[in-house]
């Protein structure tokens, strides 16, 4: 048995937070080694360390029996380690051939025909059928993946790392990709395959390593393990079953009926009660973000109906939704949440501006100041200086500011999309406390998260989403985590 | 020991704020230096007459710069300002001289016309979704061509009329009338930006248009209004210019004059600390920038230095000002610099 890669005692910190704890990983030549674990378990980080994108704090990497010191992406490729990302890393306007040959030594003057021929040869040895003269922007997601793989092969790769490779593929494309991967392993290439989807592990992999909270909690031979055992390893305790308790729908504030915004949201129905925290869980990219955008009027629904407090609504823009008492704390602070160069106070006031005026034209600045101070102390934003520029606050305080900004509008319904991503543990606990308080005060909350633990802990009720549909409902109880994980990661095809 | 470390942290927390504020004072600090240097070299620089003539010279470029400031703060750009001014002057001349309209009607209609041209800029940016830099680069040509067409290439109008010339040549006490108009416009702009929801929305849109949209702001409407404001102020500039020279014409010499006005306005805005990336900048910084640009030209003129040195000095100041902007706002790409990104929903 020969290992092409041996990683030993790998540790990794992100700004003083340890995300990998002495992880070992051994990859056998010519096998598919699946890497599974919940969100934030450290799968991608481990892969990026192997591909040289992140430096490691401690630990050894041995490639073909040779210890390697510092790794960078170029050196990793030189050692035969290539990584294929979810988002293809290709130059869209250049041809397939140019993309494949980009890392190769070429003659000083490039002979285009020769270039095309060599690219065709590489594709042919791998058994791909892609026109090398097409610009990459004309290809489908799957074809782009094949080009990436061809690019890796052309640089004599021995280890191919694939992160969530089937996320954007149709079923036949997935079958084709798996066939390609099997063919690569026959040629002696090892594949490290990161996935959320357990059936793929059983379909494809020879070995499976489970990461939990940055630790390797077990490596098993796939032929000797059951899905239940893997879920147990991922979650850390035995599976349990429980009955779903439906909420008392006496005071419904929001109802969706068959709401679609294709392709991400497919016929979603839900009902939200006053003072309830409704969790919407699912793997990243299951449609939670898009659903939140539809409810808030950022995107418009293709079909379906929406009712706020019993009245039918159709929002054309977020300002319509705000008028109906809905607020959305978006996932991406920098892109959609905050205005980095404006002061904390101005950021908090933005959505409340229409209500802060005298005679509909002039801002009531004393009222604004009082409102801002109120929110700063409500959420304990540090430092409590309203004139300080937003981007100078820490991530946790930026997150608080984003919530403060929306609480200032006094919403009836608060939607939080991944509110604790990139937030330190103390702030996270504080936000959890705030959410519970808000619900007790009578606000209705929709919490969207791919962190199933978080969502089960906070919510009264959890709806599970997969590929744009609700596929299960659970009571908010952390003991349900294994069941939730089973629902979102199993039964890939229906 | 522990306490002192805590205090050090507080000072560090506040320090970037102080540095960030500096950008608005830099034009004033440089202005003071310039005034001190020029007045020590030639005392005539500080005479009331000369100071008033600086203010008077600054009015047209200043009005354009105020309009441009609104557009820039909302994340846009406007290269067509001096061309709108050209059209405004020609329309006024046609209405007032050729069509014998009253002063009031001609003033009103030409202001309406330049405001409409601003609206067109806004529509090209928000509806056709051209990047602002390219959209107004195009309309710059369109409007210049339009003014040539109105004037049939070479027509000159002699504008007579006591009420009207007062706009360009009259005085309110020691203060030239154009300077009065400029000061009023600056105060109104200051109040709008500082004390109205619209002003806040302008900063929000320029600072992060996606976040502004997600906060319920109608991003396109805010941008549109900034171009309308710019168009209106260009109209005011055109009227003052026409009243001052008693002529509305489009000959080569004036074309050159107009493009100088454009460059002066852009220079004043950049030196005044209005970020070309949008969302950052203050009116008092801008006023400093405007006065600095024109004080520099005036002072160098008094000292007998040629145009070459004025231009050179302005260029160096822009490098300083924009360099500071980029320094305070790291991670800005050339794409954003050239406004090649439009709002993607």
Interface residues (C-beta under 8 A of the other chain):
Chain A: X296 X298 X317 X318 X319 X321 X322 X328 X330 X335 X336 X337 X338 X339 X340 X341 X342 X346 X349 X350 X351 X353 X354 X356 X357 X361 X362 X363 X365 X383 X385 X387 X388 X389 X392 X405
Chain B: X10 X13 X14 X16 X17 X20 X195 X196 X197 X200 X201 X203 X204 X207 X208 X210 X211 X212 X213 X214 X215 X216 X217 X218 X275 X279 X280 X329 X345
